[in-house]
Amino acid sequence: WVSTDGLQFAYELKIDGLSLSLEYVKHTLVRAITRGDGTLGEDVTENAKTISDIPLQLPREAPDHCIIRGEVFLSRKRWEELNRERDALNETRFANPRNAASGTMKLLDSGEVARRRLQFLPWQWISAEVHSQGMDDLSRWGFSRMPLYGTGDFKDLSNFINRVQPIRATLGFDIDGIVIKVNDRTLQEQLGFTDRAPRWAIAYKFPAEQATTRIHNIIWQVGRSGKLTPVAELDPVSL
């Protein structure tokens, strides 16, 4: 049982990208691992070193051993630029920034990874006693900070969600919600984990994106059993 008196939450954007875990030993980046299937990830250290938002060295004030987790992503602007380049070469377009970022991190050519200009934003330093203070530490150590984040109680959290949701389309990158965490590590440890996820963190997902299209025709298809199925022909829309 955990008391919720004075409970403080930390909340930040849920970036739609590729999760990455960075390990620093004696202030030097030694390993970058993708989440993979949740148990076994892929070593992408050389590619991670090409991302300008990922420091190769931490300052001396940082602990000798650090594990920092965050999200690799591609900005919408850069995604559009890459697709124009691919159009000119008659190559298949990237379906969305998330797929482009994920595929880029798996490339064997680190030079091409660097050219695509991926970005990285941290969302956890696992040794931080207080999450929000840990994120402040990472900012001082050379990491970029979430453009929108905050701490507070349920009312503050609700106000943050109401502020972010209308402007999500104006951000320079894709998000699909807000991540909410208990701010204090002691309470996090008391709450613990389920088999799949921490009990002290949850994702608030925004409603699914919708768009209007036009039906041009209805075609009746006949199955092997003689069953008729109506199929609508629509103008394609991207979601």
C-alpha positions, 0 to 999 in steps of 0.5 A, spaced: 500 500 500 502 506 498 499 513 500 497 518 495 498 524 499 502 529 496 503 525 490 507 528 485 507 526 477 512 528 472 509 528 465 512 529 458 511 528 451 510 520 448 514 521 442 513 516 436 520 513 435 525 508 436 526 506 444 534 506 445 538 505 451 545 508 452 550 505 457 556 510 459 562 507 463 567 512 466 563 518 462 564 514 455 558 512 451 560 504 450 553 501 448 547 503 445 541 498 445 534 498 442 528 495 445 527 489 441 522 484 443 523 487 450 528 482 452 533 482 447 535 488 443 540 490 437 546 493 438 546 499 434 552 503 438 556 505 432 549 508 429 548 512 435 554 515 435 552 519 429 546 522 432 548 529 434 543 529 440 547 523 443 553 526 447 559 521 446 562 523 453 559 525 459 562 531 464 566 529 470 560 530 475 556 525 472 557 518 475 562 513 472 556 508 470 550 511 467 544 508 463 540 513 460 533 511 456 530 515 450 527 516 443 530 516 437 526 520 432 526 523 425 523 530 424 517 531 420 521 536 416 527 531 415 522 526 413 519 530 408 526 532 405 528 525 405 522 523 401 523 528 396 530 525 395 527 518 394 522 521 389 528 523 385 531 517 385 525 513 384 526 509 390 520 507 395 518 513 400 518 512 407 511 511 410 512 515 416 517 518 420 517 512 425 518 507 420 524 511 417 527 512 424 527 505 425 529 503 419 535 508 419 538 505 426 538 498 422 543 500 417 550 498 416 552 504 413 553 509 419 555 514 414 548 514 411 545 514 418 549 520 419 546 523 413 539 522 415 540 526 421 536 523 426 534 526 433 534 523 440 531 525 446 532 522 453 526 520 458 529 516 463 536 516 467 534 510 471 539 512 477 535 518 478 532 519 485 527 524 483 525 523 475 524 531 474 531 532 477 534 527 473 532 530 467 535 536 469 541 533 470 541 530 463 540 537 460 546 539 464 550 534 461 549 535 454 542 532 452 536 535 449 530 536 453 523 535 452 520 541 449 514 540 453 514 537 460 512 538 467 511 536 474 505 537 479 498 533 481 492 531 478 489 538 476 496 540 473 497 533 469 490 535 466 491 542 464 498 539 461 494 534 457 489 539 455 494 544 453 498 539 449 493 535 445 490 541 440 497 543 438 500 536 437 500 537 429 504 543 430 510 540 433 516 538 429 515 531 430 510 525 431 507 524 438 501 519 440 500 521 447 503 523 454 507 519 459 505 520 466 510 517 471 510 518 479 516 523 480 519 520 486 524 513 485 522 511 492 515 511 491 516 507 484 520 502 487 514 501 492 509 500 486 514 496 483 512 492 476 507 488 473 510 482 468 510 487 462 510 494 465 512 499 471 506 500 475 509 507 476 508 509 469 502 510 464 501 512 457 495 517 456 494 516 449 490 521 444 484 519 440 486 516 434 487 521 428 481 521 423 480 524 416 475 525 411 475 521 404 470 520 398 467 514 396 467 513 389 464 506 388 461 500 391 463 493 388 460 487 390 465 481 390 463 474 390 466 469 395 467 461 393 461 460 397 457 465 393 457 470 399 456 477 396 461 482 400 460 490 398 467 493 397 468 501 397 473 504 393 475 510 396 480 516 395 486 514 399 488 518 405 494 518 410 494 517 417 
